[in-house]
Amino acid sequence: MPAQCLPWVCLSGFMLDETLWDDVVANLPEQQSVECRSLTQGETIAAMADHIAMSMPEKAILIGFSLGGYVARSLAARYPDRVAGLVLIATSLREDTPAQRQAKLETLEVQRHLHFRGIGRGAIIKTLRPDNNHNEVLIARIREISQRLGFEVLQRQSLLDRSTPVAEKIACPTLIIAAEEDQMRSPDEQKELQQHIPQAQLVTVANSGHMIPLEQPQKLTRIIEQWVQTNCL
């Protein structure tokens, strides 16, 4: 099947659902098949990958954003014949530091006794480029997505072990997309990821924070389309 006919399977990130990709899909031609998935099932990265693999097309371009990038890598390693090309957006190889894990545990303990109303404003702002810090429409959109997913998904995703298995091998063409103003993932993390995957290409999107699918959907769509046409024949 020609690369331009392969379906895209897009995996959302931490406390984000399928609507993360709405603006990306809106910039695609009608003939491009796209399936968007949130990470609500599975207690481990591998289990999430297995769950996605059970219902995805036989062969696809697999696109993972942030936490979805961890799951996409696992799926590509576990089901190499199913993934024609891998796109990793604003993600990392690194597992949570002890401080990050402790902060997540403390957040869960607080939220356990409250009516969960979504991710807090301060945490959302960290995912955006600085000039979007007062973009109330975008902030509300992200909060509402997390509120829809609810506390159980917050707990499941917060407790995930993000360490990369030693045996993980990625053989398919891979594109790594970083954001120039990402406050969540550093340039060093993108370079580590590129070194981990043989012949992976790295592209940086200007004028975007961590939330590239929401902040620069048109640029993101064009980058992926052009790369697929060139590298996934």
N, C-alpha and C positions, 0 to 999 in steps of 0.2 A: 504493500500500500504506500503511495507517495506520501512524503512527510506532511505536505499541506492538507492531506485528507485525514491524517491521524487525529483522533479526538484528544482534547486536553483534559486532564484531570487535575483540578486545583484544590490544594489542601490549605485550609485556613490556619491561623495561628492561635496563640493563647487567648482564650475567652473571646473568640471571634467565630461567627458562623458563616454560612455560604454567601451571605449578602456582602461580605468583604469584597467579593469579586464582581459585584454588579457593574461598576464603572468600567472595569476591564472588558467584560463581556459586551457591554454597549459599544465598545470601540472595535469589535471584531466583525468581520463579514458574516452574513447570515449562514453561509454554508459551513462555517467552522463549528464543529460540535464541541461543546464544553460541559463538563460535569464538575460541580463545585461541592466540596465536602467539608464538614466541620469535624472536629476530633472529640466526639462525645462518647465513643465506645472503646473499651480496652483499658486495662490497668497498667500497661507498659507500652513503651514505644513500639516494640515488636508486635504486640497484640493489636495496637491501633493499625499498624501496617497490614497485618493479616486481615483485619476487618475491612479495610478499604479494598484490598486485593480481591476479596470474595465477590465484590459487585462492580468492579471497574471493567472497562472494555478489555478485550483480549490483549490489545497492544495500544499504548498511548504515550503522549508526551506528559510527563508527570511534573507538576509545578507545586513546590512547597514554600509557604511563607512562614518565616520565623519558627515557631514550634512545628509547624507543618513541614518545614525543611528537614527536621530530625526524622519525622515519620517517612517523608519521601525518600530519604537516604536509606532507611531501613528497608523500605519496600523495594527499592531498586536493587539492593544487595540480595534480598531474599527471593526476588522474582525477576531475575535479570532478563528473561525472555519476554517479559510483559512491558518493559520500559524502553521505548525507542530513543528517548532523550529526557534528561533530567534538568530542571531549572530550580535553583535554590535562591530564594529571595530573602535578604536581611536575616540570615540565620548564622549558625555557628557550629563548631565541633565541641565547644566547651560545655561541661556540666555545671550545675549550680555550685557556687562557692558555699562554704559553710554559712557565711553571713547571709547570702541570698536564700538559702534553704531555711534558715532560722526565721528570716523575715516573712517568708511564705507561711510557715507554721504559725507564727504569731497572728498574721492576717486571718488565717483560717479559724483560729481560736476565737478571735473577736467576732468574725462573721457568723460563726456557728450559733451565736446567741442573738443574732439580729435578723430582721427581714432583709435579705440580700437585695440591694438596689443597684447592683452593678459596680464595675470598677470605679474607684474614686478619681476625682478630677486631677489630682496631683500625679497619679500614675499614668493617666491618659496623656497629659501634657508632655511627659518624658518621651512618649512615642512619636511626637510630632516635631516638625521643624519649628524653630523659635517663632517665626511670624504667624504660625497657626495657634499659638498659645491662647488666643482669644477668639478663635473660630468656634463660636458656640454651637453652630449647626453640626460641625464635624465632631466636636467633643460629645455632644448629645447622641449623635449616631453611634459612636463607639460604646458609650455607656449603655445605651439601649440594647445593643447586641449582647453585651455581657450579661445584662439583666435577664434577657430572654433565655440564655443558656442556664443560668441559675447556680446555686451554691454547690450542688452535687458535681457539676462539671468543673467548677473552680477547684474543688477539693481533688478530684481525679487528676486534673492537669497539673496542679501545684505539686503533687506528690510524685510525679514521674521522675524516674532516674534517667537523666539525659546523657549519661556517659556513652561513648561510642564503643561498641564491641570490637575487640582486637581483630576479629576475623572479617569485619566489614570491608568489602571490596566493591567499588563502583567501576563498572566497565563501560557503561554507555556514554555517549557524548553528554557533557555537562556544562551548563552555564551558571555562573554565580553572579547574582546581581546585588550590589551594595548601594546604600544611600549616602550621599555626601554629608548630610547633616544628621546621621543616625546617632542618637544619644544612648541607644541600647546595645549596639554592636559596633566594635571598634574596627579600624582598618586591619589591625593585626589578626583579628579573628577571621576576616575574609581571606587574608593571605594563608593562614593555617588551613582553611578549608580548601583553598586552591591547591596547596601542597599535598593534601590528603587524597585528592582525586586526580588520577593521571590525566594530563592534557585538558583539564578544566579551564574554561575561559572566564575572566573576571571583567565585569562592566560596572561602572559607578554611575548612578543617576544623580544629576545635579538638582539642587533646589528641592530636596525631599528629606524628611525625617524617616524614622523606622517604617512608618505606614505607607510604603510606596504604592500599594494598590489603591489607596484612598487619596494620597496627595499628588501622585503623578501617574494616573491610570493610562493616559494616552501614550506617554513615553514608554511605560512599562510594556504595554501591548505591542508597540512597534518593535521594541528591542527583542521580545520573545519571538514574534512573527519572523523577523529577519534572520534570527539565529536558527530557528527550526528549518527554514527554507535552505539555509546554507550547510547545516551540520547534521541533519537527521534524515538524509535520503535513504 
